[in-house]
Amino acid sequence: MKYLTPVTTRPSPEGRLEKEMAVYDLLEQLDIPYERLDHEVTATVEACHDVDKLLGIHICKNLFLCNSQRTAFYLLMMPGEKKFVTKDISKQIGSARLSFAEAEYMEQLLNITPGSVSIMGLMNDKEHKVQLLIDSDILKDEYIGCHPCINTSSLKLKTSDILEKFLPYTGHTYTEVNIT
């Protein structure tokens, strides 16, 4: 896989999707610095290992989930090396059995396609239909790695900037969960 050197500047809009550029616009508006790395498509946590090494961050797995009735939606951020156990998370948040939500909901609610799931998608959830769940180990890290709503770039952002600037702007809060 071919990588570019991480940079802290906004990319040229040429060849980039509008939803990706909207992420950079918002980060600038909120005065959130970032490092960006462009790369080939990374649709899985395993494909992100080299990207994370270059950015100096831990792998973060982002899962888009829903309850069995498809009336409640969740974005779960967890360490890449941990296993997702449905019943454990369901019990912690008091929800009916969780499963992976279909791509149509991901696109409708977050304007993200499979393989690009990211906390940045919450900027598109104006009706606050998606609840954010963050594993306690993610909250301990100084930095969070995520895609800018597309899986051909990755960002390194301060966790504190996400919690103190980004989430208040989007109007989302989070629930801390513990995945063992």
N, C-alpha and C positions, 0 to 999 in steps of 0.2 A: 504494500500500500504506500502511496506517495503522500507526503505531508509537506505543508509549508511551515515556516517558523511562526510560533505564536506572536501575535501583534496586539497592540492596544488601540488601534485606530479603526474607525468605521470603514467598512468595505465600500467599494464603488457599487452602485446599484446595478451596473451592467451584468446581466446574466443571473440576477438574484430575484427571488420571489418577493412580492410586496409584503407578505406576512413576515418574512425574515427582516426586511428593512424596517418594518414597524417596531420590531424588538429593539433595534439599535436606536431608533428615534426615541422610544420610551426610556431606555437606559440613559441616554444623554439628557432627556428632560428631567429625570429623577436624580441626575448627577451620580450615577452608579458606574464606577470604572470597571473595566473588564479586560480580560485577555481573550483573544479569539484565535482559533486554529481552524483553517479550512482543510478538508480532507475528502476522501471518497466516501460514499454512502456507508454509514455505520448503523445497521438496523438492530444489532443485538449488543448486550453488555460485553460479550466476548470480543466483538469487533472494536470496542472502545478502549481496550487495554493500552495500546500504543498511544492513543490520543491523550489518555489520562496521564500517562508517564510524561509526555511532552509538556502538558499543562501543569504538572505537579499537583494533581488532585487524586482523590479516591474515586473509584467507580461508583456511580449512583444509578440504581435501577429505578425507572419510573414506570409505574403500572397504572393503566386506566381501568377502573373497576366499576361494577354496578351491583345493586342488590338483585335478588331473583325476580322481582317485579319490574325491574328497569325504571324505577321511580327515584332512585338515589344514586348519584354518581360520585366517584372518589378518584383522586389522583394520589397515589401512594409513592412516596420517595423513600427508598431503602438502600442500604449498602449492596453493591453488586454481588458480594460473596454470600449473602444471606438467602435462604430459601423462603419463598412466599407460601405460607400455610393459611389457607382460607379461613378455617374455623378459628384460628388464633386471633386474626384481625377482626373477624365478624364479632367475636365475643367482646373484644376491647372497645369497639365502637357501638355495640348494641344494635347491630344491623342483621337483617336476614342474610342468609348465605351469599357471600360475594362471589362474583365470577368476572372474567374479563369482559368488558363492554365491547360491543361491536364497533367497527370502524366508523359507521355512519354517525354514531353518537359522538365519537371523538372529533370528527370533522365538524359536526353541527355545533357542539358546545365549546370546543377549544380551537377550532380551525387548524387541527393538526392531523397528520396521517400516521398510520401505524409505522413504528420505527423512529418516529420523531417526537414521541411523547416527552413533554418538558413542562416544568413549572411556568415557563414563559407563556404557555397557552392560556393561563388564567387571565391574562390581559384581555382575552377575547370572550371570556365568560361574564358578560355584562349583567346577566340575570342571576349570577351566583348559584348556579345549579350544581357545580362541582365542589365537593368538600376536599380540602387538602389534608392528607395524613402524612406525617413525617416521622420516620423511625428516630428514636432518641440518639442513635450513633451518628446520624447525619447532622443533627443539631450540635454535636460536639466538635465537628470539623470547622476550621476557619473558613474554608472555601467550599462552594457547591459548584459542581460541573453540570452543565445542561446544554441542550441544543437550542438555537434561536428559532424554534418552530420548524426547523428543517434539519435533516440528519447528514448534511454535508458540511456543517460547521459545528464547533463546540465552543462553549464559553466557560470561563473561570470567573466566578463572582464571589464576593465576600458573603458569607452566610448572614452576617449582620445586616448587610444592605438588602438582602432578600426579605428578611424578617421585619426590618425597621423602615424600609422605603418602598420596596416593590409591593409587598402584600397589603400594606395600608392603602396604597394607591389603587390597587385592584378591588379593595373592599373585602378581601378574603382573609380568613383567619386559618389557623391550622390546629389539628389535634395531634398530640404526640402519642406515638404508639411504640411498643417494644416488641421487636421481632427477635426471637431467640434462635 
